[in-house]
Amino acid sequence: MSTKSKAPPTARRRWVHITGKVALALGILLVFVLLGRWLREMSPIQDFIAAYPGESHQPEGTQPGIPAWVGWQHFLNSLLIVLIIRSGWLVRTRSKPPAYWTPKRLIWSKKSQKGLTKISLDLWFHLSLDALWVLNGAVFFALIFATGHWIRLVPTGWDVVPNAASAALQYISLNWPVENGWNNYNSLQLLAYFTTVFVAAPLSIVTGLRMSPAWTKAPAILSRILPMEICRKVHLWVMFYLVSFIAVHVTLVLATGALRNLNHMYAAQDSESWVGFWIFSASLAAMVAAWGLARPLFLRPVAAMTGSITR
């Protein structure tokens, strides 16, 4: 008697599976909202929020406002990180790359082409984006410390902890904390930005470098300090964190006063004009276009400028 092989899941089954996960996530979110609203009815919680409204005090002399350079840095970082996440996921999940890239032999080198590192086109694109992202990050770090803007991103007192808990409770209950991002981020935002800039970004760079072909020339002691498998896991979880941060960040920007927030981020002004919205729309169009162009058809000729492309 012949046995039938198990049929692959159909598109309908996949959609049912995805829909089930979305429904479960929405259900969990609803439970948190109801829990948050219930907690806010309690007198001790109301007293806690009154004592810690969600915003930490900034040091004396902190300048209000967001400089214009933060806007273009925000756009470049957003563009690069979206493409980095996309290319990194393809490197991790695509079993058969569309092409391979081998660096060109330097004309003054006596070594033959044989032995040069051969990597997938996906990995080449990912590493190229990483280099641009690190360069952009270096400019960002130089600017925040040169201008004193770093004070807007670094907690300077322990009151940030209870204020962050208060802000989280206010967000969960859908009764937003007072927004004053032009002068001072609320404590939950502050912790999120600090973690992203000073923890997640360096972790992604170090673990990504550990997995890159360039690591083969690193001293053996560094390889023992940074085991490959641990770095792979950390790199993946940093990616999950960044995706979650982006999703929550975009949602709150649009839900807590979109025009004013977009003006803060893109137009360097504290108003409710449409300037920031149109700049944001243009940047979003650029990101969509870059996503569409990030395909082998367009990547091959660019990669061929610095190496040979093979299948």
Backbone as CSV, one residue per row, in Angstrom:
resi,resn,N_x,N_y,N_z,CA_x,CA_y,CA_z,C_x,C_y,C_z
1,MET,0.858,-1.186,0.000,0.000,0.000,0.000,0.892,1.233,0.000
2,SER,0.622,2.140,-0.928,1.449,3.334,-1.051,1.060,4.362,0.004
3,THR,2.039,5.120,0.432,1.777,6.177,1.415,1.895,7.524,0.729
4,LYS,1.012,8.403,1.069,1.035,9.737,0.486,1.920,10.660,1.337
5,SER,2.724,11.422,0.636,3.560,12.375,1.363,2.707,13.527,1.873
6,LYS,3.141,14.066,2.968,2.386,15.148,3.580,2.454,16.390,2.703
7,ALA,1.301,16.934,2.382,1.240,18.083,1.493,1.729,19.343,2.216
8,PRO,2.427,20.213,1.487,2.882,21.457,2.121,1.696,22.328,2.475
9,PRO,1.851,23.171,3.480,0.727,24.017,3.868,0.319,24.940,2.737
10,THR,-0.956,25.120,2.547,-1.471,25.987,1.496,-1.390,27.439,1.949
11,ALA,-1.613,28.327,0.984,-1.594,29.754,1.309,-2.669,30.087,2.328
12,ARG,-3.819,29.403,2.203,-4.901,29.668,3.152,-4.488,29.272,4.567
13,ARG,-3.830,28.121,4.706,-3.386,27.693,6.035,-2.375,28.662,6.619
14,ARG,-1.501,29.171,5.765,-0.514,30.126,6.255,-1.192,31.401,6.740
15,TRP,-2.170,31.860,5.984,-2.879,33.063,6.391,-3.675,32.835,7.670
16,VAL,-4.233,31.649,7.804,-4.956,31.324,9.044,-3.985,31.333,10.215
17,HIS,-2.801,30.784,10.006,-1.779,30.753,11.052,-1.375,32.177,11.453
18,ILE,-1.133,33.037,10.437,-0.739,34.421,10.704,-1.864,35.176,11.397
19,THR,-3.101,34.959,10.898,-4.254,35.631,11.502,-4.421,35.226,12.959
20,GLY,-4.184,33.952,13.245,-4.276,33.480,14.622,-3.269,34.164,15.523
21,LYS,-2.044,34.341,15.029,-1.015,35.000,15.829,-1.351,36.475,16.058
22,VAL,-1.869,37.126,15.005,-2.251,38.531,15.148,-3.383,38.671,16.160
23,ALA,-4.376,37.772,16.071,-5.501,37.806,17.008,-5.031,37.581,18.444
24,LEU,-4.085,36.648,18.619,-3.542,36.388,19.951,-2.819,37.614,20.490
25,ALA,-2.016,38.272,19.626,-1.289,39.475,20.051,-2.256,40.589,20.438
26,LEU,-3.314,40.762,19.646,-4.304,41.792,19.959,-5.041,41.468,21.255
27,GLY,-5.299,40.182,21.473,-5.951,39.772,22.714,-5.093,40.069,23.927
28,ILE,-3.791,39.774,23.823,-2.867,40.066,24.926,-2.795,41.568,25.165
29,LEU,-2.744,42.344,24.072,-2.700,43.797,24.196,-3.951,44.323,24.891
30,LEU,-5.117,43.760,24.537,-6.371,44.177,25.165,-6.364,43.890,26.664
31,VAL,-5.822,42.734,27.043,-5.738,42.383,28.458,-4.875,43.406,29.204
32,PHE,-3.736,43.801,28.597,-2.865,44.790,29.230,-3.565,46.139,29.358
33,VAL,-4.309,46.523,28.329,-5.030,47.799,28.387,-6.057,47.785,29.515
34,LEU,-6.836,46.707,29.599,-7.844,46.603,30.658,-7.183,46.575,32.033
35,LEU,-6.058,45.862,32.140,-5.338,45.817,33.408,-4.825,47.208,33.781
36,GLY,-4.282,47.928,32.796,-3.776,49.266,33.051,-4.868,50.222,33.489
37,ARG,-6.018,50.148,32.838,-7.128,51.035,33.208,-7.668,50.693,34.603
38,TRP,-7.649,49.405,34.934,-8.093,48.987,36.268,-7.137,49.490,37.347
39,LEU,-5.845,49.387,37.068,-4.856,49.843,38.035,-4.959,51.355,38.260
40,ARG,-5.258,52.094,37.226,-5.303,53.550,37.349,-6.478,54.038,38.197
41,GLU,-7.410,53.137,38.451,-8.534,53.511,39.320,-8.175,53.425,40.800
42,MET,-7.046,52.814,41.103,-6.639,52.638,42.495,-5.968,53.902,43.026
43,SER,-6.281,54.247,44.240,-5.733,55.468,44.845,-4.210,55.452,44.952
44,PRO,-3.588,54.324,45.392,-2.114,54.310,45.464,-1.460,54.556,44.098
45,ILE,-2.056,54.016,43.037,-1.501,54.215,41.694,-1.674,55.668,41.264
46,GLN,-2.811,56.256,41.578,-3.026,57.666,41.253,-2.031,58.557,41.991
47,ASP,-1.762,58.219,43.241,-0.773,58.980,44.013,0.626,58.814,43.409
48,PHE,0.917,57.587,42.961,2.222,57.312,42.342,2.397,58.139,41.070
49,ILE,1.366,58.194,40.231,1.451,58.959,38.988,1.550,60.452,39.279
50,ALA,0.860,60.895,40.333,0.961,62.314,40.702,2.375,62.659,41.163
51,ALA,3.003,61.741,41.877,4.369,61.985,42.366,5.404,61.837,41.256
52,TYR,5.147,60.913,40.344,6.056,60.650,39.215,5.241,60.714,37.922
53,PRO,5.076,61.899,37.345,4.207,62.070,36.173,4.731,61.413,34.898
54,GLY,5.979,60.966,34.924,6.518,60.281,33.742,7.681,60.992,33.092
55,GLU,8.050,62.157,33.600,9.114,62.944,32.990,10.170,63.289,34.024
56,SER,11.426,62.945,33.732,12.528,63.258,34.644,12.990,64.694,34.439
57,HIS,13.532,65.267,35.490,14.078,66.623,35.385,15.435,66.573,34.697
58,GLN,15.664,67.535,33.797,16.944,67.622,33.112,17.915,68.501,33.884
59,PRO,19.218,68.296,33.697,20.209,69.130,34.378,20.064,70.602,33.997
60,GLU,20.519,71.470,34.874,20.495,72.905,34.603,21.315,73.210,33.345
61,GLY,20.765,74.113,32.536,21.486,74.533,31.331,21.176,73.720,30.098
62,THR,20.330,72.696,30.214,19.966,71.892,29.044,19.164,72.741,28.069
63,GLN,19.616,72.794,26.831,18.955,73.619,25.835,17.729,72.908,25.263
64,PRO,16.588,73.606,25.171,15.405,72.991,24.564,15.546,72.908,23.052
65,GLY,14.672,72.132,22.446,14.661,72.036,20.996,15.463,70.871,20.457
66,ILE,15.219,70.575,19.179,15.905,69.491,18.484,16.590,70.075,17.258
67,PRO,17.924,70.002,17.155,18.640,70.606,16.025,18.260,69.979,14.690
68,ALA,18.470,70.744,13.620,18.112,70.276,12.276,18.908,69.037,11.882
69,TRP,20.172,68.933,12.341,20.988,67.781,11.933,20.426,66.468,12.466
70,VAL,19.663,66.525,13.552,19.034,65.311,14.069,18.036,64.765,13.053
71,GLY,17.365,65.658,12.299,16.392,65.224,11.308,17.015,64.415,10.193
72,TRP,18.098,64.935,9.593,18.689,64.162,8.495,19.425,62.936,9.009
73,GLN,19.943,63.001,10.230,20.520,61.793,10.825,19.441,60.739,11.045
74,HIS,18.271,61.183,11.497,17.149,60.272,11.726,16.743,59.592,10.431
75,PHE,16.677,60.364,9.324,16.308,59.784,8.029,17.342,58.770,7.557
76,LEU,18.620,59.150,7.592,19.665,58.236,7.127,19.693,56.961,7.958
77,ASN,19.569,57.110,9.265,19.580,55.942,10.137,18.380,55.043,9.859
78,SER,17.194,55.646,9.663,15.997,54.864,9.374,16.139,54.102,8.063
79,LEU,16.621,54.797,7.028,16.809,54.165,5.717,17.766,52.984,5.808
80,LEU,18.899,53.201,6.461,19.918,52.155,6.523,19.480,50.984,7.397
81,ILE,18.854,51.263,8.547,18.507,50.167,9.454,17.415,49.295,8.872
82,VAL,16.474,49.888,8.118,15.423,49.089,7.472,16.042,48.136,6.448
83,LEU,16.979,48.640,5.646,17.634,47.793,4.648,18.563,46.775,5.297
84,ILE,19.193,47.154,6.401,20.064,46.221,7.117,19.260,45.057,7.673
85,ILE,18.110,45.358,8.275,17.254,44.291,8.815,16.787,43.369,7.688
86,ARG,16.392,43.958,6.568,15.924,43.149,5.429,17.036,42.256,4.890
87,SER,18.207,42.839,4.643,19.308,42.053,4.079,19.827,41.026,5.076
88,GLY,19.853,41.393,6.361,20.309,40.445,7.375,19.396,39.245,7.493
89,TRP,18.095,39.491,7.382,17.143,38.376,7.441,17.305,37.457,6.230
90,LEU,17.597,38.036,5.044,17.826,37.217,3.858,19.098,36.384,4.012
91,VAL,20.129,36.983,4.597,21.369,36.231,4.837,21.094,35.037,5.735
92,ARG,20.231,35.224,6.705,19.968,34.165,7.678,19.036,33.095,7.139
93,THR,18.104,33.463,6.257,17.035,32.529,5.860,17.141,32.013,4.436
94,ARG,17.804,32.737,3.529,17.834,32.302,2.132,18.882,31.200,1.970
95,SER,18.424,30.028,1.553,19.333,28.882,1.423,20.185,28.956,0.157
96,LYS,19.646,29.542,-0.912,20.387,29.627,-2.174,20.486,31.089,-2.594
97,PRO,21.626,31.724,-2.364,21.783,33.132,-2.735,21.654,33.331,-4.244
98,PRO,21.213,34.493,-4.688,21.064,34.749,-6.127,22.394,34.872,-6.856
99,ALA,23.476,35.195,-6.127,24.799,35.332,-6.734,25.840,35.395,-5.621
100,TYR,27.104,35.316,-6.044,28.216,35.425,-5.093,29.142,36.553,-5.542
101,TRP,29.796,37.142,-4.549,30.704,38.259,-4.807,32.079,37.907,-4.280
102,THR,33.093,38.149,-5.116,34.490,37.957,-4.719,35.228,39.258,-4.953
103,PRO,35.950,39.778,-3.953,36.626,41.075,-4.132,37.694,41.002,-5.207
104,LYS,37.880,42.124,-5.913,38.895,42.184,-6.948,40.285,42.158,-6.334
105,ARG,41.204,41.490,-7.018,42.586,41.448,-6.548,43.215,42.821,-6.756
106,LEU,43.833,43.351,-5.706,44.480,44.646,-5.836,45.623,44.561,-6.834
107,ILE,45.762,45.569,-7.657,46.733,45.508,-8.756,48.168,45.408,-8.238
108,TRP,48.399,45.897,-7.001,49.773,45.821,-6.480,50.022,44.564,-5.647
109,SER,48.987,43.709,-5.517,49.145,42.488,-4.737,49.699,41.377,-5.610
110,LYS,50.550,40.573,-5.037,51.121,39.440,-5.769,50.286,38.184,-5.599
111,LYS,49.262,38.263,-4.770,48.429,37.088,-4.541,47.489,36.872,-5.711
112,SER,47.194,35.657,-5.990,46.254,35.347,-7.061,44.831,35.534,-6.560
113,GLN,43.872,35.492,-7.491,42.465,35.626,-7.127,42.035,34.488,-6.212
114,LYS,42.669,33.329,-6.366,42.333,32.192,-5.531,42.666,32.482,-4.076
115,GLY,41.735,32.183,-3.209,41.952,32.398,-1.794,41.270,33.634,-1.260
116,LEU,40.830,34.533,-2.169,40.098,35.703,-1.704,38.708,35.293,-1.249
117,THR,38.173,35.993,-0.285,36.898,35.646,0.333,35.756,35.743,-0.666
118,LYS,34.967,34.698,-0.745,33.788,34.656,-1.615,32.558,34.616,-0.716
119,ILE,31.682,35.599,-0.880,30.491,35.686,-0.046,29.264,35.862,-0.931
120,SER,28.106,35.631,-0.344,26.868,35.790,-1.101,26.603,37.264,-1.375
121,LEU,25.829,37.520,-2.415,25.460,38.890,-2.747,24.658,39.517,-1.609
122,ASP,23.823,38.698,-0.953,23.061,39.204,0.196,23.987,39.681,1.303
123,LEU,25.035,38.897,1.595,25.971,39.268,2.650,26.776,40.500,2.245
124,TRP,27.172,40.575,0.968,27.885,41.764,0.489,27.048,43.018,0.708
125,PHE,25.765,42.943,0.383,24.876,44.098,0.556,24.718,44.434,2.034
126,HIS,24.582,43.400,2.851,24.426,43.598,4.292,25.665,44.268,4.880
127,LEU,26.846,43.797,4.524,28.086,44.371,5.058,28.315,45.790,4.547
128,SER,27.934,46.047,3.290,28.080,47.398,2.734,27.183,48.379,3.471
129,LEU,25.948,47.950,3.742,25.033,48.792,4.512,25.555,49.004,5.934
130,ASP,26.107,47.942,6.523,26.670,48.047,7.870,27.745,49.127,7.927
131,ALA,28.612,49.144,6.903,29.700,50.127,6.882,29.147,51.552,6.827
132,LEU,28.125,51.771,5.998,27.499,53.093,5.900,26.806,53.465,7.207
133,TRP,26.155,52.471,7.838,25.451,52.714,9.098,26.427,53.076,10.216
134,VAL,27.559,52.388,10.269,28.578,52.694,11.275,29.145,54.091,11.039
135,LEU,29.383,54.446,9.766,29.876,55.782,9.442,28.872,56.846,9.874
136,ASN,27.600,56.616,9.568,26.558,57.557,9.971,26.479,57.651,11.494
137,GLY,26.632,56.505,12.161,26.617,56.501,13.616,27.795,57.255,14.212
138,ALA,28.958,57.141,13.576,30.134,57.868,14.059,29.912,59.372,13.970
139,VAL,29.294,59.815,12.873,28.964,61.238,12.718,27.964,61.660,13.794
140,PHE,26.972,60.795,14.050,25.959,61.095,15.066,26.587,61.241,16.447
141,PHE,27.445,60.308,16.818,28.102,60.369,18.124,28.966,61.624,18.246
142,ALA,29.684,61.956,17.167,30.513,63.158,17.199,29.659,64.403,17.415
143,LEU,28.505,64.456,16.766,27.646,65.629,16.859,26.964,65.747,18.224
144,ILE,26.494,64.615,18.776,25.777,64.726,20.052,26.712,65.167,21.177
145,PHE,27.977,64.758,21.100,28.910,65.168,22.151,29.487,66.558,21.881
146,ALA,29.603,66.933,20.595,30.116,68.262,20.264,29.097,69.350,20.573
147,THR,27.817,69.020,20.417,26.761,70.022,20.625,26.111,69.943,21.997
148,GLY,26.417,68.903,22.769,25.785,68.731,24.071,24.427,68.064,24.002
149,HIS,24.056,67.594,22.807,22.744,66.954,22.646,22.673,65.609,23.364
150,TRP,23.827,65.089,23.765,23.849,63.792,24.437,23.028,63.814,25.728
151,ILE,22.894,65.000,26.342,22.177,65.097,27.610,20.703,64.752,27.440
152,ARG,20.190,64.867,26.196,18.790,64.521,25.939,18.592,63.009,25.850
153,LEU,19.695,62.246,25.768,19.614,60.807,25.535,20.155,59.964,26.688
154,VAL,20.689,60.602,27.705,21.337,59.870,28.799,20.639,60.188,30.117
155,PRO,20.168,59.159,30.854,19.571,59.407,32.177,20.609,59.993,33.117
156,THR,20.197,60.999,33.894,21.129,61.648,34.815,20.684,61.552,36.273
157,GLY,19.607,60.804,36.547,19.138,60.640,37.915,18.307,59.381,38.050
158,TRP,18.234,58.848,39.271,17.499,57.602,39.491,15.977,57.780,39.406
159,ASP,15.508,59.031,39.404,14.066,59.242,39.277,13.549,58.824,37.913
160,VAL,14.471,58.544,36.988,14.049,58.085,35.659,13.327,56.741,35.747
161,VAL,13.675,55.908,36.736,13.080,54.574,36.844,11.600,54.637,37.225
162,PRO,11.224,55.282,38.369,9.800,55.358,38.674,9.012,56.166,37.643
163,ASN,9.634,57.198,37.060,8.944,57.968,36.029,8.712,57.135,34.767
164,ALA,9.655,56.260,34.441,9.463,55.376,33.285,8.339,54.380,33.545
165,ALA,8.268,53.849,34.781,7.172,52.938,35.136,5.836,53.662,35.053
166,SER,5.799,54.901,35.494,4.571,55.698,35.423,4.159,55.939,33.972
167,ALA,5.124,56.294,33.119,4.827,56.531,31.710,4.329,55.260,31.033
168,ALA,4.942,54.109,31.373,4.508,52.839,30.793,3.066,52.528,31.172
169,LEU,2.721,52.753,32.435,1.353,52.514,32.892,0.370,53.436,32.178
170,GLN,0.766,54.682,31.968,-0.101,55.632,31.267,-0.288,55.235,29.808
171,TYR,0.788,54.769,29.175,0.674,54.305,27.789,-0.243,53.081,27.699
172,ILE,-0.035,52.121,28.588,-0.813,50.878,28.543,-2.302,51.149,28.736
173,SER,-2.629,52.105,29.600,-4.040,52.414,29.862,-4.644,53.303,28.779
174,LEU,-3.835,53.650,27.759,-4.261,54.506,26.639,-4.624,55.920,27.087
175,ASN,-4.122,56.316,28.238,-4.240,57.686,28.713,-2.830,58.260,28.706
176,TRP,-2.426,58.809,27.545,-1.036,59.124,27.285,-0.439,60.067,28.318
177,PRO,0.837,59.891,28.639,1.515,60.876,29.490,1.665,62.194,28.741
178,VAL,1.862,63.278,29.474,2.021,64.589,28.851,3.250,64.572,27.938
179,GLU,3.055,64.943,26.659,4.141,64.935,25.694,4.767,66.322,25.591
180,ASN,6.072,66.380,25.753,6.795,67.642,25.638,8.164,67.368,25.027
181,GLY,8.141,66.574,23.937,9.379,66.092,23.343,10.309,67.179,22.841
182,TRP,9.773,68.373,22.559,10.634,69.455,22.094,11.611,69.885,23.180
183,ASN,11.170,69.815,24.432,12.011,70.234,25.553,12.608,69.067,26.329
184,ASN,11.842,67.969,26.443,12.285,66.871,27.299,11.497,65.610,26.959
185,TYR,12.194,64.525,26.671,11.511,63.244,26.440,10.987,62.721,27.770
186,ASN,9.868,61.971,27.709,9.456,61.329,28.952,10.444,60.210,29.292
187,SER,10.394,59.740,30.513,11.440,58.833,31.013,11.478,57.499,30.273
188,LEU,10.322,57.012,29.831,10.311,55.756,29.088,10.969,55.944,27.726
189,GLN,10.680,57.074,27.074,11.362,57.388,25.817,12.865,57.495,26.043
190,LEU,13.237,58.182,27.113,14.651,58.384,27.404,15.389,57.056,27.557
191,LEU,14.797,56.124,28.320,15.430,54.813,28.497,15.492,54.043,27.181
192,ALA,14.425,54.153,26.372,14.394,53.452,25.085,15.464,54.007,24.144
193,TYR,15.583,55.338,24.062,16.589,55.942,23.191,18.001,55.627,23.686
194,PHE,18.197,55.688,25.003,19.516,55.370,25.562,19.899,53.929,25.238
195,THR,18.958,53.000,25.435,19.233,51.592,25.158,19.550,51.373,23.683
196,THR,18.810,52.044,22.808,19.008,51.875,21.368,20.360,52.416,20.921
197,VAL,20.699,53.620,21.385,21.912,54.296,20.922,23.170,53.743,21.575
198,PHE,23.111,53.511,22.891,24.330,53.194,23.634,24.480,51.710,23.993
199,VAL,23.445,50.900,23.754,23.533,49.472,24.068,23.295,48.625,22.816
200,ALA,22.124,48.767,22.203,21.779,47.914,21.060,22.706,48.154,19.873
201,ALA,22.957,49.424,19.541,23.812,49.716,18.387,25.230,49.170,18.558
202,PRO,25.924,49.434,19.690,27.263,48.838,19.855,27.247,47.309,19.850
203,LEU,26.213,46.702,20.468,26.122,45.237,20.464,25.997,44.701,19.046
204,SER,25.175,45.357,18.226,24.995,44.886,16.853,26.289,45.017,16.064
205,ILE,27.059,46.061,16.326,28.325,46.257,15.612,29.344,45.194,16.012
206,VAL,29.499,44.982,17.314,30.496,44.017,17.790,30.149,42.599,17.355
207,THR,28.901,42.196,17.555,28.516,40.821,17.176,28.508,40.643,15.667
208,GLY,28.130,41.701,14.921,28.168,41.610,13.467,29.587,41.492,12.942
209,LEU,30.507,42.243,13.550,31.907,42.148,13.155,32.464,40.760,13.445
210,ARG,32.031,40.172,14.570,32.492,38.821,14.921,32.084,37.801,13.863
211,MET,30.936,37.994,13.226,30.446,37.036,12.230,30.909,37.355,10.816
212,SER,31.546,38.491,10.619,31.944,38.907,9.278,33.237,38.215,8.849
213,PRO,33.498,38.161,7.525,34.748,37.552,7.044,35.994,38.265,7.572
214,ALA,35.882,39.546,7.915,37.050,40.295,8.395,37.579,39.757,9.714
215,TRP,36.750,38.997,10.450,37.169,38.511,11.759,38.252,37.437,11.665
216,THR,38.442,36.862,10.521,39.439,35.785,10.372,40.853,36.262,10.700
217,LYS,41.070,37.583,10.612,42.399,38.121,10.900,42.531,38.612,12.340
218,ALA,41.474,38.448,13.130,41.518,38.914,14.521,42.322,37.946,15.376
219,PRO,42.920,38.417,16.474,43.674,37.531,17.381,42.778,36.433,17.954
220,ALA,43.361,35.276,18.209,42.593,34.128,18.697,41.939,34.410,20.042
221,ILE,42.587,35.235,20.869,42.032,35.502,22.192,40.686,36.223,22.096
222,LEU,40.522,37.069,21.068,39.249,37.765,20.881,38.145,36.787,20.488
223,SER,38.511,35.769,19.734,37.524,34.751,19.346,37.056,33.956,20.549
224,ARG,37.954,33.746,21.512,37.559,33.034,22.721,36.689,33.913,23.614
225,ILE,36.980,35.218,23.634,36.177,36.141,24.441,34.779,36.292,23.855
226,LEU,34.696,36.263,22.524,33.413,36.430,21.836,33.102,35.162,21.031
227,PRO,32.551,34.132,21.664,32.226,32.898,20.941,31.210,33.166,19.828
228,MET,31.401,32.493,18.716,30.560,32.714,17.539,29.087,32.470,17.813
229,GLU,28.745,31.356,18.459,27.344,31.001,18.657,26.631,32.015,19.549
230,ILE,27.310,32.485,20.577,26.701,33.494,21.451,26.474,34.786,20.679
231,CYS,27.455,35.169,19.863,27.312,36.395,19.077,26.177,36.288,18.066
232,ARG,25.990,35.107,17.481,24.872,34.910,16.545,23.536,35.151,17.253
233,LYS,23.402,34.581,18.435,22.140,34.730,19.178,21.919,36.176,19.595
234,VAL,22.970,36.818,20.097,22.838,38.211,20.524,22.477,39.100,19.335
235,HIS,23.134,38.862,18.193,22.875,39.649,16.989,21.411,39.511,16.558
236,LEU,20.883,38.298,16.639,19.488,38.061,16.256,18.533,38.766,17.205
237,TRP,18.803,38.675,18.508,17.912,39.303,19.482,17.995,40.823,19.427
238,VAL,19.152,41.363,19.066,19.252,42.805,18.857,18.378,43.222,17.682
239,MET,18.359,42.388,16.635,17.496,42.680,15.495,16.031,42.689,15.916
240,PHE,15.621,41.687,16.730,14.237,41.646,17.208,13.930,42.901,18.036
241,TYR,14.878,43.309,18.851,14.674,44.527,19.654,14.473,45.738,18.751
242,LEU,15.323,45.877,17.724,15.230,47.031,16.836,13.912,47.049,16.078
243,VAL,13.456,45.875,15.623,12.168,45.804,14.923,11.042,46.232,15.874
244,SER,11.087,45.749,17.107,10.066,46.113,18.095,10.125,47.605,18.405
245,PHE,11.330,48.126,18.564,11.485,49.550,18.846,10.903,50.393,17.718
246,ILE,11.212,50.032,16.479,10.708,50.792,15.330,9.186,50.755,15.293
247,ALA,8.600,49.580,15.511,7.135,49.447,15.464,6.466,50.310,16.537
248,VAL,6.979,50.235,17.760,6.391,51.024,18.852,6.644,52.510,18.633
249,HIS,7.849,52.847,18.213,8.225,54.246,17.991,7.320,54.898,16.950
250,VAL,7.150,54.253,15.805,6.306,54.811,14.736,4.856,54.924,15.201
251,THR,4.370,53.896,15.893,2.984,53.910,16.380,2.742,55.087,17.311
252,LEU,3.642,55.311,18.253,3.455,56.390,19.225,3.647,57.766,18.593
253,VAL,4.558,57.876,17.636,4.733,59.158,16.937,3.427,59.573,16.258
254,LEU,2.753,58.613,15.627,1.520,58.917,14.903,0.321,59.048,15.827
255,ALA,0.370,58.382,16.995,-0.803,58.351,17.879,-0.800,59.456,18.930
256,THR,0.328,60.107,19.145,0.411,61.098,20.222,0.665,62.504,19.693
257,GLY,0.040,62.838,18.572,0.230,64.164,17.977,1.172,64.099,16.800
258,ALA,0.703,63.521,15.684,1.571,63.226,14.551,2.239,64.471,13.974
259,LEU,1.482,65.531,13.731,2.061,66.702,13.079,3.159,67.332,13.932
260,ARG,2.888,67.518,15.209,3.892,68.122,16.078,5.125,67.222,16.200
261,ASN,4.909,65.918,16.368,6.045,64.991,16.492,6.884,64.962,15.222
262,LEU,6.236,64.951,14.065,6.972,64.919,12.799,7.724,66.220,12.562
263,ASN,7.167,67.337,13.031,7.896,68.602,12.940,9.123,68.588,13.834
264,HIS,8.999,67.993,15.020,10.163,67.862,15.900,11.261,67.057,15.207
265,MET,10.867,65.955,14.584,11.822,64.988,14.055,12.431,65.403,12.722
266,TYR,11.652,66.099,11.887,12.121,66.354,10.518,12.258,67.834,10.159
267,ALA,11.518,68.713,10.825,11.540,70.128,10.439,12.217,71.026,11.457
268,ALA,12.661,70.464,12.595,13.351,71.238,13.635,12.520,72.431,14.091
269,GLN,11.218,72.210,14.279,10.350,73.276,14.759,9.255,72.689,15.638
270,ASP,8.805,73.493,16.600,7.759,73.068,17.522,6.443,73.706,17.092
271,SER,5.768,73.055,16.140,4.514,73.585,15.620,3.676,72.427,15.096
272,GLU,2.477,72.755,14.668,1.596,71.749,14.081,1.372,72.013,12.594
273,SER,2.380,72.569,11.944,2.308,72.771,10.502,2.492,71.425,9.788
274,TRP,2.345,71.454,8.467,2.469,70.230,7.672,3.865,70.035,7.102
275,VAL,4.801,70.897,7.478,6.158,70.810,6.913,6.796,69.470,7.236
276,GLY,6.789,69.101,8.524,7.402,67.843,8.929,6.734,66.647,8.282
277,PHE,5.408,66.723,8.114,4.684,65.611,7.486,5.164,65.383,6.061
278,TRP,5.324,66.470,5.293,5.733,66.306,3.889,7.180,65.846,3.782
279,ILE,8.031,66.325,4.688,9.410,65.827,4.681,9.422,64.339,5.034
280,PHE,8.610,63.962,6.028,8.504,62.554,6.404,7.983,61.719,5.238
281,SER,6.984,62.236,4.515,6.430,61.512,3.374,7.483,61.297,2.295
282,ALA,8.295,62.336,2.042,9.367,62.200,1.049,10.395,61.169,1.493
283,SER,10.737,61.178,2.784,11.704,60.201,3.291,11.138,58.794,3.224
284,LEU,9.833,58.661,3.494,9.200,57.353,3.409,9.195,56.849,1.969
285,ALA,8.934,57.753,1.011,8.984,57.370,-0.401,10.382,56.921,-0.799
286,ALA,11.403,57.605,-0.266,12.791,57.211,-0.555,13.092,55.826,0.004
287,MET,12.571,55.520,1.191,12.796,54.203,1.792,12.094,53.103,0.992
288,VAL,10.874,53.392,0.523,10.145,52.420,-0.297,10.892,52.166,-1.609
289,ALA,11.393,53.258,-2.218,12.148,53.109,-3.466,13.418,52.299,-3.240
290,ALA,14.130,52.574,-2.135,15.357,51.833,-1.833,15.056,50.364,-1.596
291,TRP,13.936,50.081,-0.929,13.523,48.687,-0.699,13.294,47.981,-2.036
292,GLY,12.637,48.677,-2.972,12.373,48.080,-4.281,13.625,47.871,-5.102
293,LEU,14.609,48.767,-4.946,15.847,48.649,-5.711,16.823,47.650,-5.105
294,ALA,16.577,47.221,-3.868,17.485,46.280,-3.199,17.225,44.855,-3.689
295,ARG,17.365,44.654,-4.969,17.141,43.345,-5.594,18.364,42.959,-6.411
296,PRO,18.565,41.670,-6.646,19.751,41.229,-7.389,19.935,41.938,-8.726
297,LEU,18.834,42.257,-9.426,18.923,42.920,-10.729,19.686,44.233,-10.633
298,PHE,19.481,44.965,-9.548,20.138,46.255,-9.375,21.416,46.149,-8.548
299,LEU,21.504,45.137,-7.680,22.675,45.003,-6.824,23.879,44.447,-7.578
300,ARG,23.643,43.569,-8.555,24.764,42.930,-9.269,25.703,43.956,-9.912
301,PRO,25.183,44.915,-10.717,26.123,45.868,-11.338,26.852,46.753,-10.323
302,VAL,26.218,47.066,-9.209,26.884,47.872,-8.177,27.988,47.049,-7.511
303,ALA,27.670,45.795,-7.179,28.672,44.934,-6.550,29.821,44.636,-7.492
304,ALA,29.541,44.597,-8.815,30.579,44.290,-9.795,31.640,45.396,-9.880
305,MET,31.340,46.565,-9.346,32.314,47.662,-9.365,33.486,47.389,-8.438
306,THR,33.281,46.534,-7.443,34.351,46.245,-6.466,34.720,44.765,-6.428
307,GLY,34.122,43.957,-7.260,34.427,42.531,-7.248,33.818,41.815,-8.432
308,SER,34.046,40.543,-8.485,33.489,39.729,-9.564,32.239,39.013,-9.068
309,ILE,31.223,38.906,-9.909,29.943,38.306,-9.574,29.821,36.970,-10.279
310,THR,29.537,35.935,-9.503,29.341,34.603,-10.070,28.063,33.997,-9.469
311,ARG,27.585,32.961,-10.128,26.377,32.275,-9.644,26.770,31.035,-8.851
